[in-house]
Amino acid sequence: MLNALIVDDELKSREVIKTLLENFCPEVNVVGTAENIQEALNAIHTLNPNLVFLDISLKEGDSFQILQQLEEITFEIIFVTAYDEYSVKALKYSGITCLFKPLDIEELQHAVKRVVKQKTNIKTAYQMVNGILKSKFTQIPVITPSGLLFASVDEILYINELEKGSEIHFFDKPSVKSKRNIKEFQDIIVNKEFQLVGKELFVNMRHLNTNLSTKRQLVFNNKERIDLSTFELSKLLDFLRG
């Protein structure tokens, strides 16, 4: 059984979430609600919930301000939002669950079951979200064997697809592997200088030497080269000409 706290600045929204949870999610016991940042902080400290439903946008700010004031995040989070493109992208990238208003019963049930079965490293996930939003998508977080790395988008040469995940190559530092696939990086990197080549390469055109690159090989300004014979690049010629 998960003891849940609902944080939303609208009474109707709090009541709807509470009713849906009571009727369709037997794994959840709603122990309290809060309508603002201070109420939420007080409730988290006194009720010690396992799960918190957080509305992203609050009248006095946003729910990220709640998390910033906690020394430790000991509960799972399901964000609820009307829609906020940047926040949703950051949440999706971090792996934190996000639901859209009006709530869909099946999606709510799926989100709760996901929380029950698959625990998220909330501290790392929140650091990822916070870093993305603060940098306005000029940096991306990458989980490496040595910990969480924030990489400047401008420093990336290219990202290539692996059998599982992808590998990020930088202009002047060692490459790192990520569990994210190229489609996810396309969603999070909004820099127009990045272009998808075929299905397996996401290239930073700023660092590509188009004069030396051919249909067989891409050449970058730091002299790094990619042999294209191992990639399926049906649109490569048009890409280089463009």
N, C-alpha and C positions, 0 to 999 in steps of 0.2 A: 504494500500500500504506500502510495506517495502522498505526503502531506503538501498541499499546494497553496501558494499565495497568488492572488490575482492583483496586478497593478495596472490601473487604467484610470484616466482622469474623467471618464464619462460613466455615470451611474448605470445607465442602460447597458453599456458594454460589459461592465463588471457582472451585472445580473445575468446577461445572456451567456457569458462564458461559464459562470457558476452553474447555471441551469443545465447547459449542455454537458458539462463534466459530471454532474450528479446523475443525469439520465442515461448517458451513453459511454462513460468511462469509469467502470467500477474499480479500476486500479488507483483512482485518485480520490483523495479526501480533501476538500477545500477547507483550510483552517483559518483563512482570513482574506481580507481585501484591503487595498490602499488606493488612494486617489492622487497622491503627490509624492515627491521625492522623500520628504521627511517621514511621512507615514510609512512608506515602503521600507526605509531604513529601520525604523522602530519595529515594524512587524517582522522583518528578517531576523533581527537580534532576539526578539522575544519568542517568536513562534518556531524558529529554526526549521524552515520548510525544506523539503527535498527537491521541490520543483517550483519555479516561479514563472508565471506568465507575465511578460513585460510588454506593455504597449510602447512602441518606439517613441512616439511623439506625445509629450505631456505639455500641459499649458505653461509650465514654468521652465521648460527645457526639454530634455529627452532622457530616456531610461538609462543611457550610458553613464549619465552623471551619478546614478545610483551605484553602479558597479565600480566607478572610480573611487567612491568613498569607502568601499569595503576593503579591509585588510586582506581578507581571503574570501574567495567565492566557493562555497561548499555545497551548492545546489545546482541542479540542472536548470536550463533556461529554454523556454519557448517564447520567441518574440511574436508579437501580434501587431499588425500594421495595416493602415488603409492603403498605403503604398509610398515608398520612398526609394527611388531607383538606386542611389548610391549606397544607402544602408543595406538594402536587400542584396545587392551584389556582394558587399563585404561579408554579410552574414552567410550567404551561400558559399562563398569561398572558404570561410572558416569552419564550416560544417555545423554551425548552430542552426537549429530548426526555426523556420519563420512561417507564420500563418497569416493569411490575408482576410481582412474583414470584407463582407460578412463571412463568418466562419462556416466552413463546410464540415458537416458531421464526420464524414469518412476521413477527411484530411486531419481533423482533430484527433480522431481515434488512432490513425496511423502515427501521428506525431507523438502521442502518449506512449504507444507501444514501442516506438523507436527509442524513446528515453529510457523505458524500462529495460530493454534488451541491450542497448548499446550506449554505454556511458561515454560522455564527451569530456575531454580535458578542457574544462571551461576556462581555466586560467590562460592556457595557451590560445584557445579560440578567441577569448576576449582581447588578448594582446594583438592578435591578428586583425580583428575588426577595428580596434582603436587605432592601430598603426596605419591601416588603409585609409580610414576616414581623415585622420590628421594630416596625412601626406597628400590627400586629395587624389589618390591613385597614382602618384608619382613614384611610390615604392610598393613592392609586393612582398608579402611574408612567405618564406619557404621554410618548411620543417626539415632540418638536416640531422644527421647522427649526433652532431655536437650541440643541437638546440635550434631555437628559432632565429632565422636570419632575415633581416629586412634588406631587400635588394633594390637599388635604384633602377627604375625602368630604363633610363638613359644608358646605363652601363651594360645592358643586355645586348649581345650580338644576335643570338637566335635561340629558339627553343625547339628541340626536336622530340618527336614522339618516340616512346619506348614501348615495349610489349606491355609493361605495366607502368603507367605514369609518363613522365617526360624528364628531359635533362635540360637545364638552363646553362647556357654558355655566356660568359662575360668578356668584356673587352680586355681587362687586365687582371683577372683573378680566376682561380680554379672553378670549373663547372660544378654544379650541384644537381642532384637528382631530386625530383619532387613526385609525390603520389598523384598530383593533379595532371590531367590530360590537357592537350592543346586547346580543346574547346573551352575549358574552364579558364585558361589564361586569356583567350580571346574575350571572354566575358568581363574579366577584371582589368585588362590593360586597355585603356581607352585612347592611348596615344596613336594618332593617325599615321605615324611613321612606321608602324608595324603592319606587315602584310603577310597573309597566309600563302605559302608556296606549296601547291599540291595539297596533300592532306597531312603531311608529316613535319612540316617546317613552318615556324612562325618567326619571320625575319624582321630585324630592325633595319630598315632601309638607310637609316642615318649612317650606319657603319659598313654598308655594303659597297664595294667598289664595282660599280656597274660596267666600267670600261674593261676590267679584266675578267669579269664573270662570263661564263659561257653556259650552254645547255648541258654541259657535262660537269661543270664545277662552279661553285660560288666562291668568290674571293672577298675577304673583308679588309678593312683599312689597317687592321693590326697584323695582316699577312696570313691570318688563319684561312684555311680552305676547307670546303666540304665537297667530297666526291659524291656526285648526285646519282651514281649508278645504283646505289643501294636504296634509293627512294623512288616512289611512284609519283612522278611530277608531270602530270598530263598538261598542265597549263604553264609550264616553266618558260617556254619560249615567249609567250605573250607577256608573262610577268617581267622578263628581262627587257623586252622591247618597250614596255610601258614605263 
